[in-house]
């Protein structure tokens, strides 16, 4: 037992020396004793020695700076969100032009401003008595000097004519009042037929290979087409009134009357109809004249005079 006590004291003294800085730089490892073990081994162990034993038994605190930084957890890649597929909205085909509603009445006068902004070259039967076809409607000619499209000039004069007839108390309807329509020549005739018009007046401007050709004229349906025989005589009478009215209003003789059997707007008509060619857009001087407001008003008054005479005589 004496030997054990001496051995324990030797170990304790070595530990105290190490803590006091007197030991080697690399102390020899020794069995670590708890204070309880030391006290049980020898009641002669001092308090200082017990404290040293506690210090050896206590876990060594590692400074925060020396603590290795934790390895960051890998960031999870964002889960891609599926973008819903966008299906293109189907484009609806342009609806055909709705035909203007036309009031009905015995004294109704239908004005048809010739042509439209965009022509329609689809085939259309020229009349019920022939298999011949031609384009449904064209955009017309163009002023050689003014560069004005015929469809524009036709509507300008037609609107003045409408105002003049309305002022005189005559019931008026028009096949178009804008350029952006798609109305074939047969459809224009059908509109007047369905309305039971007393007269249809078609407003156009002429063109010719010769720049010297000029003057207004009035066309009417030829009785050579069986379908128009019932309206041929009245149509010719109306054409004569229109020509006389224009001659009076403008002071010009014009080019006279002409019967035609090749016009769809005539051959499909079941009511009296006449077409006024107000002049030649291929003649530089007349092209400019037809765009003058004062001359357009003269044309409107002359045509209105002829219409009024025809309607009042029915």
C-alpha positions as CSV (number, residue, x, y, z in Angstrom):
1,X,0.0,0.0,0.0
2,X,2.9,2.3,0.7
3,X,4.1,1.8,-2.8
4,X,0.7,2.7,-4.3
5,X,0.5,5.9,-2.3
6,X,4.0,6.9,-3.5
7,X,3.0,6.2,-7.1
8,X,-0.2,8.3,-6.9
9,X,1.7,11.2,-5.2
10,X,4.3,11.0,-8.0
11,X,1.7,11.3,-10.7
12,X,-0.1,14.1,-9.0
13,X,3.1,16.1,-8.5
14,X,4.0,15.6,-12.2
15,X,0.6,17.0,-13.2
16,X,1.0,20.0,-11.0
17,X,4.4,20.6,-12.4
18,X,3.0,20.5,-16.0
19,X,0.3,23.0,-15.1
20,X,2.8,25.2,-13.4
21,X,5.0,25.2,-16.6
22,X,7.8,23.2,-15.1
23,X,7.4,20.1,-17.1
24,X,8.6,19.1,-20.6
25,X,7.1,20.6,-23.7
26,X,5.8,17.2,-24.5
27,X,4.7,15.7,-21.2
28,X,4.5,12.0,-20.9
29,X,0.9,10.9,-21.0
30,X,-0.4,9.7,-17.7
31,X,-3.5,8.2,-16.5
32,X,-6.1,10.9,-15.9
33,X,-7.6,10.7,-12.4
34,X,-10.8,12.1,-11.2
35,X,-10.7,14.0,-8.0
36,X,-12.8,11.2,-6.4
37,X,-10.2,8.6,-7.4
38,X,-7.4,10.7,-5.9
39,X,-9.2,11.2,-2.6
40,X,-10.1,7.6,-2.3
41,X,-6.5,6.6,-3.0
42,X,-5.0,8.9,-0.3
43,X,-6.6,11.2,2.2
44,X,-3.3,13.1,2.2
45,X,-3.9,14.6,-1.3
46,X,-4.1,18.3,-0.9
47,X,-6.9,20.6,-2.3
48,X,-4.4,22.0,-4.8
49,X,-3.7,18.6,-6.1
50,X,-7.5,17.8,-6.4
51,X,-8.0,21.1,-8.3
52,X,-5.2,20.0,-10.7
53,X,-6.9,16.7,-11.2
54,X,-10.2,18.5,-12.0
55,X,-8.5,20.6,-14.5
56,X,-7.1,17.6,-16.3
57,X,-10.4,15.8,-16.3
58,X,-12.4,18.8,-17.6
59,X,-12.8,18.9,-21.4
60,X,-10.6,21.5,-23.1
61,X,-12.6,24.4,-24.7
62,X,-11.6,25.1,-28.2
63,X,-11.6,28.8,-29.2
64,X,-14.3,29.8,-31.6
65,X,-11.7,31.1,-34.1
66,X,-10.0,27.7,-34.3
67,X,-13.3,25.9,-35.0
68,X,-13.5,24.8,-38.6
69,X,-16.3,26.5,-40.4
70,X,-19.1,24.1,-41.2
71,X,-19.2,23.1,-44.9
72,X,-22.2,24.8,-46.4
73,X,-24.8,22.5,-47.6
74,X,-25.1,22.5,-51.4
75,X,-27.8,24.8,-52.6
76,X,-30.5,22.9,-54.4
77,X,-31.0,23.9,-58.0
78,X,-34.4,25.5,-58.6
79,X,-36.9,23.2,-60.0
80,X,-37.8,24.3,-63.5
81,X,-41.4,25.4,-63.9
82,X,-43.0,24.1,-67.1
83,X,-44.3,27.0,-69.2
84,X,-47.7,26.1,-70.6
85,X,-47.7,26.0,-74.3
86,X,-49.5,28.9,-75.8
87,X,-51.6,27.9,-78.8
88,X,-52.1,30.6,-81.4
89,X,-55.6,31.9,-81.7
90,X,-57.0,31.0,-85.1
91,X,-57.7,34.0,-87.2
92,X,-61.2,34.2,-88.5
93,X,-61.7,34.8,-92.2
94,X,-63.0,38.2,-92.9
95,X,-66.8,38.2,-93.1
96,X,-68.3,39.3,-96.4
97,X,-69.5,42.9,-96.5
98,X,-73.0,43.2,-95.1
99,X,-75.2,44.9,-97.6
100,X,-76.7,48.1,-96.5
101,X,-80.4,48.0,-95.6
102,X,-82.5,49.8,-98.2
103,X,-85.9,51.3,-97.4
104,X,-88.7,50.3,-99.7
105,X,-90.9,52.7,-101.5
106,X,-92.3,53.5,-105.0
107,X,-90.4,56.7,-105.2
108,X,-87.2,55.4,-103.9
109,X,-84.1,56.3,-105.9
110,X,-81.0,54.1,-105.6
111,X,-77.6,55.8,-106.2
112,X,-74.8,53.4,-107.0
113,X,-71.3,55.0,-106.7
114,X,-69.3,52.8,-109.0
115,X,-66.4,50.5,-108.0
116,X,-64.7,50.2,-104.6
117,X,-61.2,50.5,-103.1
118,X,-60.2,46.9,-103.7
119,X,-61.6,45.1,-106.7
120,X,-63.0,41.6,-106.7
121,X,-61.8,39.6,-109.7
122,X,-64.0,36.6,-108.9
123,X,-66.1,35.6,-111.9
124,X,-69.7,36.7,-112.1
125,X,-72.3,35.9,-114.7
126,X,-73.0,38.9,-116.8
127,X,-76.7,38.3,-116.9
128,X,-79.4,35.6,-116.6
129,X,-79.5,35.1,-120.4
130,X,-75.8,34.4,-121.0
131,X,-73.1,32.1,-119.6
132,X,-70.5,34.8,-120.1
133,X,-68.7,35.9,-117.0
134,X,-66.6,38.9,-116.0
135,X,-65.0,40.2,-112.8
136,X,-67.5,41.0,-110.0
137,X,-66.3,44.5,-109.5
138,X,-63.1,46.5,-110.2
139,X,-61.5,49.6,-108.5
140,X,-61.9,51.6,-111.7
141,X,-59.5,54.0,-113.4
142,X,-57.3,56.8,-112.1
143,X,-57.0,60.4,-112.9
144,X,-54.2,61.1,-115.3
145,X,-53.4,64.4,-113.7
146,X,-55.1,64.3,-110.2
147,X,-54.1,60.7,-109.6
148,X,-57.4,60.4,-107.8
149,X,-59.0,56.9,-108.0
150,X,-62.3,56.7,-109.8
151,X,-64.0,55.0,-106.9
152,X,-63.2,58.2,-104.8
153,X,-64.5,60.6,-107.4
154,X,-67.7,58.5,-107.9
155,X,-68.5,58.7,-104.2
156,X,-67.8,62.4,-104.0
157,X,-70.4,63.2,-106.7
158,X,-72.8,60.6,-105.4
159,X,-72.9,62.1,-101.9
160,X,-73.6,65.5,-103.3
161,X,-76.4,64.0,-105.4
162,X,-77.8,62.3,-102.4
163,X,-77.9,65.6,-100.5
164,X,-79.5,67.4,-103.4
165,X,-82.3,64.8,-103.8
166,X,-82.9,64.7,-100.1
167,X,-83.3,68.5,-100.1
168,X,-85.9,68.1,-102.8
169,X,-87.8,65.6,-100.7
170,X,-86.9,62.5,-102.7
171,X,-86.4,59.2,-100.9
172,X,-82.8,58.1,-101.5
173,X,-80.6,55.0,-100.7
174,X,-77.1,54.2,-101.7
175,X,-75.3,51.0,-102.4
176,X,-72.2,52.2,-100.6
177,X,-71.1,55.3,-98.6
178,X,-67.5,54.1,-97.9
179,X,-64.7,52.7,-100.1
180,X,-64.0,49.6,-98.0
181,X,-66.8,47.4,-99.3
182,X,-67.0,44.2,-101.3
183,X,-70.2,44.5,-103.4
184,X,-70.4,43.0,-106.8
185,X,-72.3,44.6,-109.7
186,X,-74.9,41.9,-109.5
187,X,-75.4,42.4,-105.8
188,X,-75.8,46.1,-106.4
189,X,-78.6,45.3,-108.9
190,X,-80.1,42.9,-106.4
191,X,-80.2,45.6,-103.7
192,X,-82.3,47.9,-105.9
193,X,-84.6,45.0,-107.0
194,X,-85.3,44.0,-103.4
195,X,-86.0,47.6,-102.4
196,X,-88.4,48.1,-105.4
197,X,-86.6,51.3,-106.4
198,X,-88.3,53.6,-108.9
199,X,-84.9,54.2,-110.5
200,X,-81.2,53.3,-110.1
201,X,-78.6,55.8,-111.1
202,X,-75.1,54.5,-111.3
203,X,-72.3,57.1,-111.1
204,X,-69.0,56.4,-113.0
205,X,-66.1,58.2,-114.7
206,X,-64.8,57.2,-118.1
207,X,-61.4,56.4,-119.6
208,X,-60.0,56.1,-123.1
209,X,-56.7,55.4,-124.9
210,X,-56.8,58.9,-126.4
211,X,-56.1,61.7,-124.0
212,X,-58.2,64.1,-126.1
213,X,-61.5,62.2,-125.6
214,X,-63.8,64.0,-123.2
215,X,-67.4,64.6,-122.2
216,X,-70.1,63.1,-120.1
217,X,-72.6,60.5,-121.4
218,X,-75.5,58.3,-120.2
219,X,-75.8,54.6,-120.7
220,X,-79.0,52.5,-120.5
221,X,-79.7,48.7,-120.9
222,X,-80.2,47.3,-124.4
223,X,-83.3,45.5,-125.1
224,X,-81.2,42.9,-126.9
225,X,-81.0,41.1,-123.5
226,X,-84.3,39.4,-123.0
227,X,-84.2,39.8,-119.2
228,X,-84.1,43.6,-119.4
229,X,-86.9,44.1,-122.0
230,X,-89.5,44.9,-119.3
231,X,-87.4,47.9,-118.1
232,X,-85.6,48.9,-121.4
233,X,-88.0,51.7,-122.4
234,X,-88.3,53.3,-119.0
235,X,-84.5,53.1,-118.6
236,X,-83.9,54.9,-121.9
237,X,-86.4,57.6,-120.9
238,X,-84.7,58.1,-117.6
239,X,-81.3,58.3,-119.4
240,X,-82.6,61.0,-121.7
241,X,-83.8,63.1,-118.7
242,X,-80.4,62.7,-117.0
243,X,-78.5,63.8,-120.1
244,X,-80.7,66.9,-120.6
245,X,-80.3,67.8,-116.9
246,X,-76.5,67.7,-117.1
247,X,-76.5,69.6,-120.3
248,X,-78.5,72.3,-118.8
249,X,-76.5,72.5,-115.5
250,X,-73.0,72.4,-117.1
251,X,-73.6,74.2,-120.4
252,X,-71.9,71.3,-122.2
253,X,-73.4,69.1,-124.9
254,X,-71.8,65.9,-123.7
255,X,-71.5,62.7,-125.8
256,X,-75.1,61.6,-125.8
257,X,-76.8,58.3,-125.0
258,X,-75.6,54.7,-125.5
259,X,-77.3,51.3,-125.1
260,X,-75.3,48.5,-123.5
261,X,-75.9,44.8,-123.2
262,X,-72.6,43.8,-121.5
263,X,-73.0,45.4,-118.1
264,X,-73.9,43.1,-115.2
265,X,-75.5,45.9,-113.3
266,X,-77.9,46.4,-116.2
267,X,-78.6,42.8,-117.1
268,X,-79.6,41.7,-113.5
269,X,-81.8,44.7,-112.9
270,X,-85.5,44.4,-112.7
271,X,-86.1,48.2,-112.2
272,X,-85.3,51.1,-114.5
273,X,-81.6,51.9,-114.4
274,X,-79.1,54.3,-116.1
275,X,-75.4,54.8,-115.8
276,X,-73.9,58.3,-115.9
277,X,-70.3,58.6,-117.1
278,X,-69.5,62.1,-115.7
279,X,-66.3,62.6,-117.9
280,X,-63.0,61.2,-118.8
281,X,-60.3,60.8,-116.2
282,X,-57.8,60.2,-119.0
283,X,-58.2,63.7,-120.3
284,X,-56.0,66.0,-118.2
285,X,-58.2,69.0,-118.3
286,X,-61.5,67.2,-117.7
287,X,-59.8,65.1,-114.9
288,X,-59.0,68.3,-113.0
289,X,-62.4,69.8,-113.8
290,X,-64.2,66.8,-112.3
291,X,-62.4,67.3,-109.0
292,X,-63.4,71.0,-108.7
293,X,-66.1,71.4,-106.0
294,X,-68.1,73.9,-108.1
295,X,-68.3,71.5,-111.1
296,X,-69.2,68.5,-109.0
297,X,-72.1,70.5,-107.6
298,X,-73.2,71.3,-111.2
299,X,-73.1,67.7,-112.0
300,X,-75.2,66.8,-108.9
301,X,-77.8,69.4,-109.7
302,X,-78.1,68.3,-113.3
303,X,-78.5,64.6,-112.5
304,X,-81.0,65.5,-109.7
305,X,-83.0,67.5,-112.2
306,X,-83.2,64.5,-114.5
307,X,-84.1,62.1,-111.7
308,X,-86.8,64.5,-110.4
309,X,-88.4,64.8,-113.9
310,X,-88.5,61.0,-114.3
311,X,-89.9,60.3,-110.8
312,X,-92.6,63.0,-111.1
313,X,-93.6,61.6,-114.5
314,X,-94.2,58.1,-113.3
